[in-house]
Each structure stands twice: as C-alpha cells, then as structure tokens.
Amino acid sequence: MQKEILRQTIHASGLLFILMENFLSLPYLIALAIFAAVIGELIYQIDKKRYIFLFSKILRCCRRDENERGFIYFFVGLSLTLILFGQNLAVANAAILSLALGDSLSTIVGTRWGKHPLIFNPRKTWEGSLTFVVAAFIGALTQVPLMAALAGAIAGAITEAYSPVDDNLTIPLVVGTVITAVIYFL
C-alpha cells in the first residue's frame, strides 16, 4: 500500500501543470509535457541497462511491473489534452484535474478499501469508481459548470474502469470531450 500511495502522489503531480499556467504560456506547457514524456522514456530505457542515481530508485519503487510506462503515458495524455483543449484552458484543466485527482484517489481507495468488484472488470471496485467520480467532480467543478463537471467525472470513472488502453491517455481526452460537448449543448 505504501508503494501505491507514493506512486499516486507522483501521479497527482499533474496539478503542477495547472499551477504553471500562471507562469508559462500554452505552447511552453505543451512543450514541457512533451519534454517530460521524452525524458521519461529515455530514463526508462537507460534504467533497463544501468542504475541512474535517484531516478532508478523512484522508477523501480513505483512501477507495478517491468514493462509499465504509465508515467510516460501520463505526460503524453497531458500533452494531447493541452493541444486539443488548450483553446479553453478551463476544459483542459478540468480534464487534467480529473486525471490527477480522480485516478490517483480512486486507486488508493479501491486498493485499500474496495470490496465490491465492478461488472465486467473485477480488478476495479465500486468504491474506487465512486471515489473517482467525487474527486474528479470536485476538481472539475473548480473550472467548469456543474453539469459539465458531473458528466466529465462520470465519463472519466467509466473510462478509468474500462479503457482498453492506458487510462492516463484516455481519461483526460474523454473527460475533455464530454465536458466540451456538455458546455456546447447547454
């Protein structure tokens, strides 16, 4: 459990991108997210062959298996979210908050207290999914209207539970798309 808490604390670091909006323009934020993904991949590849001071310890402590690249997909997901929804930073921020808060807290709660498996995915729990909805809703609500935040949070929880590809890519893209659609149609 300690490993998962450290892992999800690092995952929640996506909040820093929202804070950096006060200091960096959108193109720089996108470049920073892409740079983080590229550096992450380089560190991942080098770590397979030799120990890298500090980085290898964090990587080896936090990954669930040898081939996991969730942290790289996380930054790719942030990059794509900023590229696709950056013209409306409130939507991009809501999607990033849903990923950073919803995904992190749902994993901790689902792992620690989850007892009721989801239909079609017994590796995920109702407790974790409900936590995702609440955390993502609260985070998104700081950026977008109530109905858009709620729809995005529910869509994000469903994506987190059932995405066939790494959810670090799909959660912010689905959430951003749903929020944009709700805002457009309301």
ChimeraX commands (.cxc) that place a marker at each C-alpha (Angstrom):
marker #1 position 0.00,0.00,0.00 radius 0.5
marker #1 position 2.88,2.37,0.79 radius 0.5
marker #1 position 4.22,1.85,-2.74 radius 0.5
marker #1 position 0.81,2.70,-4.22 radius 0.5
marker #1 position 0.50,5.88,-2.15 radius 0.5
marker #1 position 3.92,7.07,-3.35 radius 0.5
marker #1 position 3.01,6.15,-6.90 radius 0.5
marker #1 position -0.28,8.03,-6.79 radius 0.5
marker #1 position 1.32,11.06,-5.12 radius 0.5
marker #1 position 3.66,11.28,-8.10 radius 0.5
marker #1 position 0.64,10.78,-10.36 radius 0.5
marker #1 position -1.12,13.73,-8.71 radius 0.5
marker #1 position 1.82,15.92,-9.71 radius 0.5
marker #1 position -0.18,16.76,-12.84 radius 0.5
marker #1 position -1.63,19.52,-10.69 radius 0.5
marker #1 position 1.67,21.35,-11.18 radius 0.5
marker #1 position 0.79,21.92,-14.84 radius 0.5
marker #1 position -2.28,23.87,-13.79 radius 0.5
marker #1 position -0.24,25.94,-11.35 radius 0.5
marker #1 position 2.40,26.62,-14.02 radius 0.5
marker #1 position -0.23,28.27,-16.23 radius 0.5
marker #1 position 0.40,31.39,-14.15 radius 0.5
marker #1 position 3.99,31.48,-15.37 radius 0.5
marker #1 position 4.09,29.74,-18.76 radius 0.5
marker #1 position 2.03,30.20,-21.90 radius 0.5
marker #1 position 0.22,27.27,-23.50 radius 0.5
marker #1 position 2.93,26.43,-26.08 radius 0.5
marker #1 position 5.51,26.19,-23.29 radius 0.5
marker #1 position 3.24,23.97,-21.18 radius 0.5
marker #1 position 2.71,21.66,-24.15 radius 0.5
marker #1 position 6.46,21.59,-24.82 radius 0.5
marker #1 position 7.14,20.85,-21.15 radius 0.5
marker #1 position 4.67,17.93,-21.12 radius 0.5
marker #1 position 6.18,16.50,-24.33 radius 0.5
marker #1 position 9.68,17.01,-22.91 radius 0.5
marker #1 position 8.68,15.16,-19.71 radius 0.5
marker #1 position 7.33,12.24,-21.78 radius 0.5
marker #1 position 10.53,12.05,-23.88 radius 0.5
marker #1 position 12.81,12.31,-20.85 radius 0.5
marker #1 position 10.67,9.71,-19.08 radius 0.5
marker #1 position 11.10,7.30,-21.97 radius 0.5
marker #1 position 14.87,7.91,-22.04 radius 0.5
marker #1 position 15.15,7.31,-18.31 radius 0.5
marker #1 position 13.01,4.17,-18.65 radius 0.5
marker #1 position 15.29,2.81,-21.41 radius 0.5
marker #1 position 18.54,3.68,-19.62 radius 0.5
marker #1 position 17.25,2.26,-16.33 radius 0.5
marker #1 position 16.79,-1.14,-18.01 radius 0.5
marker #1 position 20.57,-1.27,-18.55 radius 0.5
marker #1 position 22.08,0.68,-15.65 radius 0.5
marker #1 position 21.21,2.37,-12.41 radius 0.5
marker #1 position 20.54,6.12,-12.60 radius 0.5
marker #1 position 21.00,7.93,-9.31 radius 0.5
marker #1 position 17.64,8.86,-7.75 radius 0.5
marker #1 position 15.57,8.18,-10.90 radius 0.5
marker #1 position 16.08,4.42,-10.87 radius 0.5
marker #1 position 15.13,4.19,-7.22 radius 0.5
marker #1 position 11.87,6.07,-7.84 radius 0.5
marker #1 position 11.11,4.14,-11.03 radius 0.5
marker #1 position 11.79,0.74,-9.52 radius 0.5
marker #1 position 9.84,1.56,-6.38 radius 0.5
marker #1 position 6.76,2.82,-8.20 radius 0.5
marker #1 position 6.21,0.54,-11.16 radius 0.5
marker #1 position 3.83,-2.36,-10.92 radius 0.5
marker #1 position 5.72,-4.48,-13.46 radius 0.5
marker #1 position 8.87,-4.30,-15.57 radius 0.5
marker #1 position 7.16,-3.03,-18.72 radius 0.5
marker #1 position 4.93,-0.41,-17.19 radius 0.5
marker #1 position 5.10,3.05,-18.75 radius 0.5
marker #1 position 2.15,4.74,-17.06 radius 0.5
marker #1 position 4.19,7.82,-16.18 radius 0.5
marker #1 position 5.12,8.31,-19.83 radius 0.5
marker #1 position 1.51,7.89,-20.95 radius 0.5
marker #1 position 0.56,10.37,-18.23 radius 0.5
marker #1 position 2.66,13.11,-19.84 radius 0.5
marker #1 position 1.53,12.14,-23.34 radius 0.5
marker #1 position -2.06,12.40,-22.08 radius 0.5
marker #1 position -1.33,15.83,-20.63 radius 0.5
marker #1 position 0.28,16.93,-23.89 radius 0.5
marker #1 position -2.66,15.79,-26.00 radius 0.5
marker #1 position -5.13,17.36,-23.58 radius 0.5
marker #1 position -3.36,20.71,-23.75 radius 0.5
marker #1 position -3.11,20.51,-27.54 radius 0.5
marker #1 position -6.75,19.53,-28.09 radius 0.5
marker #1 position -8.45,21.58,-25.37 radius 0.5
marker #1 position -5.91,24.33,-24.69 radius 0.5
marker #1 position -8.01,26.92,-26.52 radius 0.5
marker #1 position -10.30,26.64,-23.47 radius 0.5
marker #1 position -7.95,26.17,-20.53 radius 0.5
marker #1 position -10.87,25.63,-18.14 radius 0.5
marker #1 position -11.80,22.44,-20.05 radius 0.5
marker #1 position -8.16,21.32,-20.27 radius 0.5
marker #1 position -7.69,21.99,-16.54 radius 0.5
marker #1 position -10.86,20.09,-15.64 radius 0.5
marker #1 position -9.63,17.09,-17.67 radius 0.5
marker #1 position -6.17,17.24,-16.05 radius 0.5
marker #1 position -7.69,17.55,-12.58 radius 0.5
marker #1 position -9.91,14.55,-13.29 radius 0.5
marker #1 position -6.86,12.51,-14.24 radius 0.5
marker #1 position -4.64,13.72,-11.40 radius 0.5
marker #1 position -7.20,13.62,-8.60 radius 0.5
marker #1 position -9.74,11.06,-9.76 radius 0.5
marker #1 position -7.32,8.43,-10.97 radius 0.5
marker #1 position -4.97,8.82,-8.01 radius 0.5
marker #1 position -7.56,8.75,-5.25 radius 0.5
marker #1 position -9.66,6.01,-6.86 radius 0.5
marker #1 position -6.62,3.74,-6.97 radius 0.5
marker #1 position -5.76,4.36,-3.31 radius 0.5
marker #1 position -9.34,3.90,-2.08 radius 0.5
marker #1 position -10.06,0.94,-4.38 radius 0.5
marker #1 position -6.85,-0.82,-3.37 radius 0.5
marker #1 position -7.25,-0.18,0.34 radius 0.5
marker #1 position -11.00,-0.37,0.93 radius 0.5
marker #1 position -12.51,-1.74,-2.27 radius 0.5
marker #1 position -14.61,-4.82,-1.63 radius 0.5
marker #1 position -17.22,-4.77,-4.39 radius 0.5
marker #1 position -15.88,-5.57,-7.88 radius 0.5
marker #1 position -17.26,-3.82,-10.92 radius 0.5
marker #1 position -19.28,-5.68,-13.51 radius 0.5
marker #1 position -17.05,-6.73,-16.44 radius 0.5
marker #1 position -13.85,-5.71,-14.61 radius 0.5
marker #1 position -13.32,-7.46,-11.27 radius 0.5
marker #1 position -9.90,-5.77,-10.87 radius 0.5
marker #1 position -11.71,-2.47,-10.22 radius 0.5
marker #1 position -14.18,-1.71,-7.43 radius 0.5
marker #1 position -17.32,0.33,-6.92 radius 0.5
marker #1 position -15.56,2.09,-4.03 radius 0.5
marker #1 position -12.71,3.19,-6.28 radius 0.5
marker #1 position -15.03,4.27,-9.08 radius 0.5
marker #1 position -17.23,6.29,-6.72 radius 0.5
marker #1 position -14.11,7.94,-5.32 radius 0.5
marker #1 position -13.08,8.82,-8.88 radius 0.5
marker #1 position -16.45,10.47,-9.56 radius 0.5
marker #1 position -16.35,12.52,-6.35 radius 0.5
marker #1 position -12.70,13.62,-6.67 radius 0.5
marker #1 position -12.91,14.36,-10.40 radius 0.5
marker #1 position -16.21,16.21,-9.93 radius 0.5
marker #1 position -14.79,18.43,-7.17 radius 0.5
marker #1 position -11.66,19.14,-9.22 radius 0.5
marker #1 position -13.54,19.82,-12.45 radius 0.5
marker #1 position -16.11,21.97,-10.65 radius 0.5
marker #1 position -13.36,24.48,-9.88 radius 0.5
marker #1 position -13.04,25.03,-13.64 radius 0.5
marker #1 position -16.36,24.33,-15.42 radius 0.5
marker #1 position -20.12,24.47,-14.71 radius 0.5
marker #1 position -21.79,21.86,-12.51 radius 0.5
marker #1 position -23.39,19.68,-15.20 radius 0.5
marker #1 position -20.23,19.63,-17.29 radius 0.5
marker #1 position -18.14,18.71,-14.23 radius 0.5
marker #1 position -20.52,15.91,-13.26 radius 0.5
marker #1 position -20.75,14.48,-16.78 radius 0.5
marker #1 position -16.97,14.63,-17.15 radius 0.5
marker #1 position -16.41,12.93,-13.79 radius 0.5
marker #1 position -18.79,10.08,-14.62 radius 0.5
marker #1 position -17.26,9.64,-18.08 radius 0.5
marker #1 position -13.79,9.65,-16.53 radius 0.5
marker #1 position -14.72,6.97,-13.99 radius 0.5
marker #1 position -16.16,4.74,-16.71 radius 0.5
marker #1 position -13.03,5.30,-18.82 radius 0.5
marker #1 position -10.75,4.53,-15.86 radius 0.5
marker #1 position -12.59,1.28,-15.23 radius 0.5
marker #1 position -12.97,0.01,-18.79 radius 0.5
marker #1 position -10.39,1.64,-21.08 radius 0.5
marker #1 position -8.66,-0.93,-23.30 radius 0.5
marker #1 position -5.55,1.28,-23.45 radius 0.5
marker #1 position -3.62,3.02,-20.68 radius 0.5
marker #1 position -6.09,5.24,-18.84 radius 0.5
marker #1 position -3.51,8.01,-18.46 radius 0.5
marker #1 position -4.08,8.64,-22.17 radius 0.5
marker #1 position -7.80,8.12,-22.35 radius 0.5
marker #1 position -9.14,9.72,-19.16 radius 0.5
marker #1 position -8.24,13.35,-19.92 radius 0.5
marker #1 position -9.24,13.02,-23.58 radius 0.5
marker #1 position -12.64,11.51,-22.80 radius 0.5
marker #1 position -13.28,13.93,-19.94 radius 0.5
marker #1 position -12.30,16.93,-22.07 radius 0.5
marker #1 position -14.52,15.76,-24.92 radius 0.5
marker #1 position -17.54,15.16,-22.68 radius 0.5
marker #1 position -17.13,18.49,-20.88 radius 0.5
marker #1 position -16.80,20.31,-24.20 radius 0.5
marker #1 position -19.95,18.62,-25.53 radius 0.5
marker #1 position -21.97,19.40,-22.40 radius 0.5
marker #1 position -20.87,23.04,-22.41 radius 0.5
marker #1 position -21.65,23.33,-26.13 radius 0.5
marker #1 position -25.11,21.81,-25.84 radius 0.5
marker #1 position -26.16,23.63,-22.64 radius 0.5
marker link #1:1,2 radius 0.2
marker link #1:2,3 radius 0.2
marker link #1:3,4 radius 0.2
marker link #1:4,5 radius 0.2
marker link #1:5,6 radius 0.2
marker link #1:6,7 radius 0.2
marker link #1:7,8 radius 0.2
marker link #1:8,9 radius 0.2
marker link #1:9,10 radius 0.2
marker link #1:10,11 radius 0.2
marker link #1:11,12 radius 0.2
marker link #1:12,13 radius 0.2
marker link #1:13,14 radius 0.2
marker link #1:14,15 radius 0.2
marker link #1:15,16 radius 0.2
marker link #1:16,17 radius 0.2
marker link #1:17,18 radius 0.2
marker link #1:18,19 radius 0.2
marker link #1:19,20 radius 0.2
marker link #1:20,21 radius 0.2
marker link #1:21,22 radius 0.2
marker link #1:22,23 radius 0.2
marker link #1:23,24 radius 0.2
marker link #1:24,25 radius 0.2
marker link #1:25,26 radius 0.2
marker link #1:26,27 radius 0.2
marker link #1:27,28 radius 0.2
marker link #1:28,29 radius 0.2
marker link #1:29,30 radius 0.2
marker link #1:30,31 radius 0.2
marker link #1:31,32 radius 0.2
marker link #1:32,33 radius 0.2
marker link #1:33,34 radius 0.2
marker link #1:34,35 radius 0.2
marker link #1:35,36 radius 0.2
marker link #1:36,37 radius 0.2
marker link #1:37,38 radius 0.2
marker link #1:38,39 radius 0.2
marker link #1:39,40 radius 0.2
marker link #1:40,41 radius 0.2
marker link #1:41,42 radius 0.2
marker link #1:42,43 radius 0.2
marker link #1:43,44 radius 0.2
marker link #1:44,45 radius 0.2
marker link #1:45,46 radius 0.2
marker link #1:46,47 radius 0.2
marker link #1:47,48 radius 0.2
marker link #1:48,49 radius 0.2
marker link #1:49,50 radius 0.2
marker link #1:50,51 radius 0.2
marker link #1:51,52 radius 0.2
marker link #1:52,53 radius 0.2
marker link #1:53,54 radius 0.2
marker link #1:54,55 radius 0.2
marker link #1:55,56 radius 0.2
marker link #1:56,57 radius 0.2
marker link #1:57,58 radius 0.2
marker link #1:58,59 radius 0.2
marker link #1:59,60 radius 0.2
marker link #1:60,61 radius 0.2
marker link #1:61,62 radius 0.2
marker link #1:62,63 radius 0.2
marker link #1:63,64 radius 0.2
marker link #1:64,65 radius 0.2
marker link #1:65,66 radius 0.2
marker link #1:66,67 radius 0.2
marker link #1:67,68 radius 0.2
marker link #1:68,69 radius 0.2
marker link #1:69,70 radius 0.2
marker link #1:70,71 radius 0.2
marker link #1:71,72 radius 0.2
marker link #1:72,73 radius 0.2
marker link #1:73,74 radius 0.2
marker link #1:74,75 radius 0.2
marker link #1:75,76 radius 0.2
marker link #1:76,77 radius 0.2
marker link #1:77,78 radius 0.2
marker link #1:78,79 radius 0.2
marker link #1:79,80 radius 0.2
marker link #1:80,81 radius 0.2
marker link #1:81,82 radius 0.2
marker link #1:82,83 radius 0.2
marker link #1:83,84 radius 0.2
marker link #1:84,85 radius 0.2
marker link #1:85,86 radius 0.2
marker link #1:86,87 radius 0.2
marker link #1:87,88 radius 0.2
marker link #1:88,89 radius 0.2
marker link #1:89,90 radius 0.2
marker link #1:90,91 radius 0.2
marker link #1:91,92 radius 0.2
marker link #1:92,93 radius 0.2
marker link #1:93,94 radius 0.2
marker link #1:94,95 radius 0.2
marker link #1:95,96 radius 0.2
marker link #1:96,97 radius 0.2
marker link #1:97,98 radius 0.2
marker link #1:98,99 radius 0.2
marker link #1:99,100 radius 0.2
marker link #1:100,101 radius 0.2
marker link #1:101,102 radius 0.2
marker link #1:102,103 radius 0.2
marker link #1:103,104 radius 0.2
marker link #1:104,105 radius 0.2
marker link #1:105,106 radius 0.2
marker link #1:106,107 radius 0.2
marker link #1:107,108 radius 0.2
marker link #1:108,109 radius 0.2
marker link #1:109,110 radius 0.2
marker link #1:110,111 radius 0.2
marker link #1:111,112 radius 0.2
marker link #1:112,113 radius 0.2
marker link #1:113,114 radius 0.2
marker link #1:114,115 radius 0.2
marker link #1:115,116 radius 0.2
marker link #1:116,117 radius 0.2
marker link #1:117,118 radius 0.2
marker link #1:118,119 radius 0.2
marker link #1:119,120 radius 0.2
marker link #1:120,121 radius 0.2
marker link #1:121,122 radius 0.2
marker link #1:122,123 radius 0.2
marker link #1:123,124 radius 0.2
marker link #1:124,125 radius 0.2
marker link #1:125,126 radius 0.2
marker link #1:126,127 radius 0.2
marker link #1:127,128 radius 0.2
marker link #1:128,129 radius 0.2
marker link #1:129,130 radius 0.2
marker link #1:130,131 radius 0.2
marker link #1:131,132 radius 0.2
marker link #1:132,133 radius 0.2
marker link #1:133,134 radius 0.2
marker link #1:134,135 radius 0.2
marker link #1:135,136 radius 0.2
marker link #1:136,137 radius 0.2
marker link #1:137,138 radius 0.2
marker link #1:138,139 radius 0.2
marker link #1:139,140 radius 0.2
marker link #1:140,141 radius 0.2
marker link #1:141,142 radius 0.2
marker link #1:142,143 radius 0.2
marker link #1:143,144 radius 0.2
marker link #1:144,145 radius 0.2
marker link #1:145,146 radius 0.2
marker link #1:146,147 radius 0.2
marker link #1:147,148 radius 0.2
marker link #1:148,149 radius 0.2
marker link #1:149,150 radius 0.2
marker link #1:150,151 radius 0.2
marker link #1:151,152 radius 0.2
marker link #1:152,153 radius 0.2
marker link #1:153,154 radius 0.2
marker link #1:154,155 radius 0.2
marker link #1:155,156 radius 0.2
marker link #1:156,157 radius 0.2
marker link #1:157,158 radius 0.2
marker link #1:158,159 radius 0.2
marker link #1:159,160 radius 0.2
marker link #1:160,161 radius 0.2
marker link #1:161,162 radius 0.2
marker link #1:162,163 radius 0.2
marker link #1:163,164 radius 0.2
marker link #1:164,165 radius 0.2
marker link #1:165,166 radius 0.2
marker link #1:166,167 radius 0.2
marker link #1:167,168 radius 0.2
marker link #1:168,169 radius 0.2
marker link #1:169,170 radius 0.2
marker link #1:170,171 radius 0.2
marker link #1:171,172 radius 0.2
marker link #1:172,173 radius 0.2
marker link #1:173,174 radius 0.2
marker link #1:174,175 radius 0.2
marker link #1:175,176 radius 0.2
marker link #1:176,177 radius 0.2
marker link #1:177,178 radius 0.2
marker link #1:178,179 radius 0.2
marker link #1:179,180 radius 0.2
marker link #1:180,181 radius 0.2
marker link #1:181,182 radius 0.2
marker link #1:182,183 radius 0.2
marker link #1:183,184 radius 0.2
marker link #1:184,185 radius 0.2
marker link #1:185,186 radius 0.2
view
